[in-house]
Amino acid sequence: MGWIPKVEEKKHYCHKCKAELVFEVKMQRADQCPHCAADLHSCKNCEYWDPSAYNQCKEHIAEYIPDREAANRCTFFTFRAGALEDNTSRVAASKSKLDSLFKK
């Protein structure tokens, strides 16, 4: 008998309330977060969403979607695995370093 590697299950989190989501069936376009009622099939839950990219999407042929938190019909949607990074602490640390560097 050979060694069988453990397959890690992908965890999904709501972009709005950061609560972990467990899907018992395939997610539908109109599904909402059971914790905060945010739309789940939205840009901010997609692995291709990037605020610094053109149209805020890494998928270059995706159409423009004006409301990034509302449910949409994007065919490229793939639910982001893992939690969305919170950059606020990193930004605060960077600002603090810059302030100390240029302080007189």
HELIX and SHEET records of a PDB file:
HELIX    1   1 CYS A   43  ASN A   45  5                                   3    
HELIX    2   2 TYR A   54  GLN A   56  5                                   3    
HELIX    3   3 THR A   88  PHE A  102  1                                  15    
SHEET    1   A 2 HIS A  12  TYR A  13  0                                        
SHEET    2   A 2 GLU A  20  LEU A  21 -1                                        
END                                                                             
